[in-house]
């Protein structure tokens, strides 16, 4: 049985993992009868957003791991415990958590920094030929992790010109795609899909995510 690590970044589109994208990923992985384990960084989120008003809740802190546990139903481990050798693939759902808690892309664009643990697991996954699935804005996390590695991953975030240019500046090869499309970097074993970068509803997001999960499992090596 293949094993897949799902990397979460909080709970809620504005300050953590996009819940639909994370849940759909877990659903399709379960339907494919693969073993999954969720992980998240054990650190404070960049900020906390009221998802009813989209306003910043000042003077409040929440832990990324504890918030991610809401999606994982408590079955989650700190990212520091992820051993790439034990998994066939990694999945990164989107949401602003990817751009706030896994990287600082939301603040700094292509000049962003990346969480050291996140960078390490992506670099190890590439070195060990594990498959990676990156959903919505999460391709910027992959691009940042590989920016100085000498490789140029093929990635999609849909068709947003500003983010496309940011990917180029991080030494990636951005590919425009429709909401139901996936883009596959066969050499690096990276699959990406736009999801809520373009989707107007959960059904639209689901089509691309389903394709992404199927392709990731197809190209993920046996271990």
Helices and strands as residue ranges (DSSP letters): E 3-8, H 19-31, E 35-40, E 49-50, E 55-56, H 64-72, E 76-78, G 79-81, G 84-86, E 89-92, H 96-97, I 98-102, H 105-108, G 109-111, H 116-127, E 131-135, G 136-138, H 139-146, E 154-158, H 161-169, E 173-176, E 183-185, E 190-193, G 195-197, H 202-219
